[in-house]
Amino acid sequence: MSQTRDVTTQGITGHLANNTSHQRELGMAGESSGEDIVSEYLGQNPHLAPWIDSLRGYCETNKQWFARREFILRNMETFSTVEPGVPSSSLDKLISLSMVWANHVFLGCSYPQAVMDKIKEMSEGIVVQDAPVHRTTKDESMMKGKRSAKSEGDAESCVKRAKCGPNEIDSRPAGRTATWPMSQKAGPQPQAPAEYQPFFNRLYKTVAWKLVSAGGFGPNMDHFEILRSCVESCKQTLICVFVPLKDITGLPTGRTQKEGHVCEIRCQTVYMGTGYGRDESASRAMAAKEALKAFQGRKVTVKICKRRYKGRDVEDLILLDEQPRNQGFPPALSYPFQDMQQEDGSS
Amino acid sequence: MGVPAFFRWLSRKYPSIIVHCVEEKGRESNGVRVPVDTTKPNPNEVEFDNLYLDMNGIIHPCTHPEDKPAPKNEDEMMVAIFEYIDRLYNIVRPRRVLYMAIDGVAPRAKMNQQRSRRFRASKEGVELTDEKHRIREEIIQRGGYLPPEEIKERFDSNCITPGTEFMDNLAHCLRYYVADRLSNDPGWKNVTVLLSDASVPGEGEHKIMDYIRRQRAQPNHDPNTHHCLCGADADLIMLGLATHEPNFTIIREEFKPNKPRPCALCGQMGHEIKDCQGTAREKQGEHDEFAGTVPVSEQEFIFIRLCVLREYLARELTMASLPFPFDFERSVDDWVFMCFFVGNDFLPHLPSLEIREGAIDRLVRIYKDVVHKTGGYLTENGYVNLERVELIMQAVGVAEDNIFKKRKEDDESFKRRMKDKKKRMKAEQRGPAYLTTGQFAPQALGRRDRPDAVQNARHQAYDMRMQREQHNMDAAQSLKAMMKNGGNSSAGTSDSADNRGVKRKAGDSDSEPEPEDNVRLWEDGWKQRYYKTKFDVDVSDEDFRKKVVKSYVEGLCWVLRYYYQGCASWKWYFPFHYAPFASDFKDIKEMFTEFETDTKPFKPLEQLMGVFPAASGNFLPPTWRNLMSSPDSSIIDFYPDDFAIDLNGKKYAWQGVALLPFVDERRLRAALADVYPDLSAVEVKRNSLGSDVMFLSKSHPLFDFIHELYRTEAREGTEIPAELCHGIQGTLNLDDDPILPDNPVTSPIPMLRDISQNSAIGVKFKDPQYADGFVFKAVLLPDAKMPTKVLRPDEWVKGNGESWRPQLGFNSNRQQVHLDQSGFRALGHSMNRNQGRGQYSNAPPPNSYQHGNYRSSASGGHQPFQHSRQNSLLGAPPSFHQPQYPRQQQQRGGHGWDRAVQSQQSAYQQNMNRGWGGGATSGGGGATPGGGGGYQQQQQQHYDQRRDDWHDRRDNRGQHQQGYGSGRGFPPPPPSRRYNWK
């Protein structure tokens, strides 16, 4: 009996692992979540179903439970002493970690770092669609600036949403990638911000005067045109990356229009903004508007920040105003710093 | 339930339920404090039999007070607690029973709330420290001054939880305290003291209720016992009503909102931490003699008379022409039940019912509307009739949509009004945007120095124009400068106070960023959005919604049962963070059958594991603590180190919902099974369930009986002979470590002396037991005599010979107090001579803005409830002829006023005992308004024609009093509730 169990458990993890790697090869993930695989697996091992359902909490919604169930099934083999149907302390540990993960994703709880690292590892590959966004009060007070006050367009926030820690929602660029004029490096160099800062100081002044002459920052101006002319008068060029929305995976299914494009603007490899629009130029305008918002403060700063790119955390150069903000950057659509297997899609 | 909200609502709507306490203060004579003799009649003109203390309401303010410096160590805390109890004892003067109940392990339903409070406290503590640190740095960088950071350890209020060492010590100290008072205080000699410490499971107030319930169900109970329950929770009002005892009074601290608090950084009053400037401390008083004192008066106490509330409710709930006979007692139970919808400690309140929006009135209205459909009461003896409840819920559900819309409208218009107000205030401050200058400068009207004739007007106009231009250029300059420096010269811009630039900025910062509200209850589709955002389910998920409703229905049944019959299940709890909508309560009849029986409460240390965050783990043994932080712990998910707070439409974090995971009892017990062997002997003892203890002194009739039990070493429980103890019943068991007469009791507190002459005895006490399935009846007892009515009868017609005389205390024939002539002479004398600064020199007394918040003006109460203190609100004294005063009094008030004095020696003394000044003169000042009242009572017939005169005089006296109080730095005059101008 226990042998069959071992086989079956390996079965599911193998199953899931295969599936994920398969998805990775295709350059897309999460569209068909683990849910189907789990139910397929449980269909093959009907004796497990009542047991696993007995672990469901009374107040868990279907969505929460399916996600947690997948978490438990995926990690069963690492807890080798877990035997379905037999209560044990190692089973309790697994349940506890699954709850930690679910609480983190669905309630917004955080735990000591060691615990967080552990669940991050264990949750690799599990996709939760449209996880709720919770902020702790700490973030809340940090967000008091203008940035949080404005409400973003729905689609825009969809893009921004994909930030929840270990929950694997990521967007992958499947469109064209511009060729980079700069020499390619593996990630930004630590001195890069200092190198770029003088240019952006100049740009800041140019933009400020431009905005003054245009009557102040407002919704009815051609943001991209302003940004472009300012950058060009500083003898540089803007780089825009477009990705059709349908090529971005892991977006909430309910509210996504499948048309539309997402645009990311950079200048001198420094990220400035992301925007969504019905067509490429609308998305570019939106991204430019985002970018210009950074120029509303007293100064702009180039910083190295962590953000998501292709499901990994990478370091990126980002232009910020002095407003403190939480690290809620939308995932990068491009990565101008040559590293690893990045160029696969565009070459 | 939102405690302040409910209480505020209640006291505004039913003002006469509140009676201010008369408190006799101990005096000091040659440096020795003379204790108050509590054997004397109660100065409140009422005698209470039983005093119940919900101790947690005492422990919290005594251990971490908000309005005075915190006690330095545990011993000081204990002493503060003793003093607080002494004070209450002195006010209430119970004649039969003093019951002290400390919260023990609570039912699971309550644990969620406790957990959320403790996690929040911990989180807030961390955030406050961070903020303090940040602001401190800032201020010091700006060159401000701050007192050095105190190194003292913060008192973690989380230790006020059963099972901690602190609670164990407290129980120990209270035993000592009781033994001491029983041996040494004559006021205690006939009182039976019951102590239910934290080792006895149950919340304090519910242990008290259990005691009352079990006493009144046995035949020897005196149905006219006068109960007095101390505690600030709004629940107590419900609980008191639920007993159906006719004489039930609650005593609590007067609720004063927005009490000034010292800044957490520099310790000065008058600003909050975020506005701290780091300026040097101001001298308090001329020679800094008031340093360390906080300019607030001592907390005063108020009584809440439930018999008066019952009168009000009788008016409100009585329905004529019913298809069934009207029973007031049962309608009270229904009222209590409906209050639970609005909020209680065990369930989140329904989103559409908000107490501030008159939810209870709405429910009562609906209740009366649908009574013909329901055909009966909603509850009986604490059991709910779900079919009828559904009808009520459906009626609320129909209105839900409108309630949400109206809420939004009100909110918007409130915001608009606030904005307008702010604008107005600012405009007033700033003055007009442009003022002519020089000889054209505006001149005040009516001044003697007329402006000169205008000379060389054109030149002046030119000057003004140039000035204006210069101004504009400056602004442009500073803008340029800002651009150049990349905004570093922030000081430059704000210095050149161009009011237009400033205006824009200030306007922006006014509109604080609103928390995002994704639910938007006021827009169509609110239900979908609510379920989606709050529960993360689609509205189509009927099963889930049913689950939530079912849990809520169970919850309502559980809570009502808890109030009327005691804890039905220690295990049950509401497993969601949010409530469903009223309109979701469909087919609820089948949703609840019965609770699991024979559930057991947690052990104290188990409960600690259930309610503490990892940061408070130091109260637990190391291996237990480890379970709260180790990645290998099988219950690590219970202990997040940070969590989200959903504001849920509210403004402040403390009003929001803490999104904490729930505790899985099975896993908790399993995990603890492994670490149980690690407990030390002391911890094992702390973890065990204890018993109530009864204490008496030698002079009590029951004393010999108990003493005999010890002498014969009776091993079995013994019933109390009813005739020895006012009909109180219960089972006595010998205590293992008893307090015995003539055995000295050592003091656990170094600064207090041991009791060498002990005359107290202690014995374990158990409430009377009843068979399983026994139902405590929620009815009046047969021999209960109803207290006399207080409210003016509806049929009272003005001018039918006698005018209505409102009752303000417990006694309708309350004698009023007067100051005789010599008193006035002395007063006038000392005022004239010693007042260096004059009577007007000071602002109103420091706490004149802290009036009780239950003035009748807000709601059309039946009876005006005025303070003479209101006078001080009227602003500056219009005329004040102090020296004339005694003479005037002589001329006009020769009768009544003075005559009454001779006969009222005792009453006078009582008033003095209010003790707000100490000396005879100040007592006199306080007595003045009292005199007015007496005058009014006795001269009632002449009242109308003399009204105008009287008004005059009263005004004068009001001012007089005020000037006096403030000029000397005395506390303000006591609240005298004896004027009734109607």
Contacts between the chains, C-beta under 8 A, distances in Angstrom:
chain1	res1	chain2	res2	distance
A	57	B	575	7.8
A	57	B	662	7.9
A	57	B	664	7.5
A	58	B	547	7.5
A	58	B	575	5.5
A	59	B	547	7.5
A	59	B	551	7.9
A	59	B	575	4.0
A	59	B	576	5.5
A	59	B	662	7.2
A	61	B	535	6.4
A	61	B	536	5.7
A	61	B	537	4.7
A	61	B	541	7.2
A	61	B	544	5.8
A	62	B	537	7.4
A	62	B	541	7.0
A	62	B	544	7.5
A	63	B	536	6.3
A	63	B	537	7.2
A	64	B	536	7.0
A	87	B	670	7.6
A	89	B	634	5.6
A	89	B	670	7.1
A	89	B	671	7.7
A	89	B	674	7.3
A	92	B	634	3.7
A	92	B	635	7.6
A	92	B	667	5.4
A	92	B	670	6.0
A	92	B	671	6.9
A	93	B	632	6.7
A	93	B	633	7.6
A	93	B	634	4.5
A	95	B	634	7.6
A	95	B	667	6.9
A	96	B	633	6.9
A	96	B	634	5.0
A	96	B	635	5.8
A	96	B	636	5.3
A	96	B	637	4.8
A	96	B	667	7.0
A	97	B	636	7.3
A	97	B	637	7.4
A	99	B	637	3.6
A	99	B	661	6.4
A	99	B	664	7.9
A	100	B	636	6.1
A	100	B	637	4.5
A	103	B	637	6.0
A	103	B	640	6.4
A	103	B	661	4.7
A	106	B	536	6.5
A	107	B	643	7.0
A	107	B	644	6.5
A	107	B	659	4.5
A	107	B	660	7.6
A	107	B	661	6.4
A	108	B	643	6.7
A	108	B	644	3.4
A	108	B	659	6.0
A	109	B	640	3.5
A	109	B	642	7.0
A	109	B	643	4.7
A	109	B	644	7.2
A	109	B	659	7.2
A	109	B	660	7.4
A	109	B	661	6.5
A	110	B	640	6.0
A	110	B	641	6.2
A	110	B	642	4.5
A	110	B	643	7.5
A	111	B	636	6.9
A	111	B	637	8.0
A	111	B	639	7.5
A	111	B	640	5.5
A	111	B	641	6.0
A	112	B	614	7.7
A	112	B	629	5.8
A	112	B	631	7.5
A	112	B	641	5.7
A	114	B	631	4.7
A	115	B	631	4.7
A	115	B	636	5.8
A	118	B	631	5.2
A	132	B	533	7.3
A	132	B	536	5.5
A	134	B	644	3.6
A	134	B	646	7.4
A	134	B	659	6.4
A	135	B	644	6.1
A	136	B	642	5.1
A	136	B	643	6.5
A	136	B	644	5.2
A	136	B	645	7.0
A	137	B	123	7.5
A	137	B	127	7.2
A	137	B	644	8.0
A	137	B	645	5.2
A	137	B	653	5.0
A	138	B	127	6.8
A	138	B	642	7.1
A	140	B	515	7.4
A	140	B	645	7.9
A	140	B	653	7.7
A	143	B	513	7.7
A	144	B	513	5.5
A	148	B	513	6.4
A	148	B	516	8.0
A	149	B	513	4.3
A	149	B	514	7.7
A	151	B	516	7.1
A	201	B	486	6.2
A	204	B	486	6.6
A	205	B	483	6.1
A	205	B	484	7.9
A	205	B	486	7.6
A	208	B	483	5.6
A	209	B	483	7.2
A	297	B	487	7.4
A	298	B	482	7.9
A	298	B	486	6.9
A	298	B	487	2.8
A	298	B	488	7.5
A	298	B	490	6.9
A	299	B	486	4.6
A	299	B	487	5.2
A	299	B	488	7.8
